[in-house]
Amino acid sequence: MSRKESLFDLYLLVPIFCLTLISIVFIFSSSNVVAYDNYQDPFFFLKRQIIALSISLIIFSIFIFIPLSFYRENGALMIIVTFFLLILVLIPWIGKEVNGSRRWLDLGFFNLQPSEVAKIFIPLYLCGYCLRRKEQLESSWWGFLKPLAIVGICCCLLLLEPDLGATVVLFMIGLSILFVGGAKTSQLFTLGFIFLIIISIFVYFDEVRATRVLSFSDPFDDPQNTDYQLLNALIASVQGGIFGMGIGESTQKYFFLPEAHTDFIFSIYVEETGITGMTVLFLLYFTIFFRLAHLTSTSFKRGYLLNSLFLLSFALIFFFQTILNVFVNLGLLPTKGLALPFVSYGGSSAIMNFLILSITLRASWEFRNNIK
């Protein structure tokens, strides 16, 4: 097999390497106080993340050599694995419950989050479906509804955990892939409207999530209760100023801001590095996104539909999760549990990020070397 182009795309790998370094530094910085208080070891979360990153690199090294045809031909297997994990986590004595949500499978050395698997395997299945059933997808409701049923079942299982953030991300990615794959705009708008109604009903009848939406509308009306997390996230961001308080100098990590090393690590990062650090972080994310957008567009124009859909999937996963996490941290969206890609603490998130990175590099390499 001739290699005219390198398998490793530095426009992607360099910024992701920088994000990983930022992740290591700020997971320790944001978690050492809580880790020492709970486990008498300030390096507790850092060590677990390094283990997850080690596993991630092993998985990356394996999957980068698997051709795209494997995913196209094994879509059913990915669906079965996803459904199995999403059902397994709902079983009370198997799924691990944290803060009222049953989202994790305890594997000992790290917790596996099935929703992270779903956010990758379901889009990969949809990419293959769009290639195999393109004419049916473009011409009939039946061709549109078949993959939609898969997405709908996954969304229902995610809502049972409950994990509203992952549900919204998965649905948005699914619709985007089907749109590029050939689905009609009228179908997408109809489905999007129905989904919005369903989510609104779910939030309305769920007291916790309804409270989050109401507190988001005014983050200062109940600072000691419903608005506590958002208010402290905003305090952290404001305290950072232009140059930040210095790495390790955050005050909000001292038991003020819950989930400081996971969903709200962005706030701690801004508190310690300021607008300057935030600008650097955004430049890294924009570099990755624009590179993915360029690769997606180029592969599509050259007739590599499967490659372009795979590249689009990673771009959408990356873009939606980054935007939603940042907006939540800045109080522009109601609080929800979504990790900041390649930065937040989390074994499942790290492993699945590097898994889809390997698939992305493979997709880019194949079309740049005219491999179909």
RASUL-V368982 format. One record per run of one state. SS is the DSSP state (hx for helix, st for strand, lp for the rest). FROM is the first residue (numbers start at 1). TO is the last residue. Records with the same first field share a line. If there is no record, write none. Layout:
# RASUL-V368982
SS = FROM-TO, FROM-TO
This chain:
# RASUL-V368982
lp = 1-9, 40-43, 64-67, 74-74, 89-94, 99-100, 107-110, 113-113, 133-133, 140-140, 162-163, 182-184, 206-206, 218-227, 240-264, 302-304, 330-346, 369-372
hx = 10-39, 44-63, 68-73, 75-88, 114-132, 134-139, 141-161, 164-181, 185-205, 207-217, 228-239, 265-301, 305-329, 347-368
st = 95-98, 101-106, 111-112
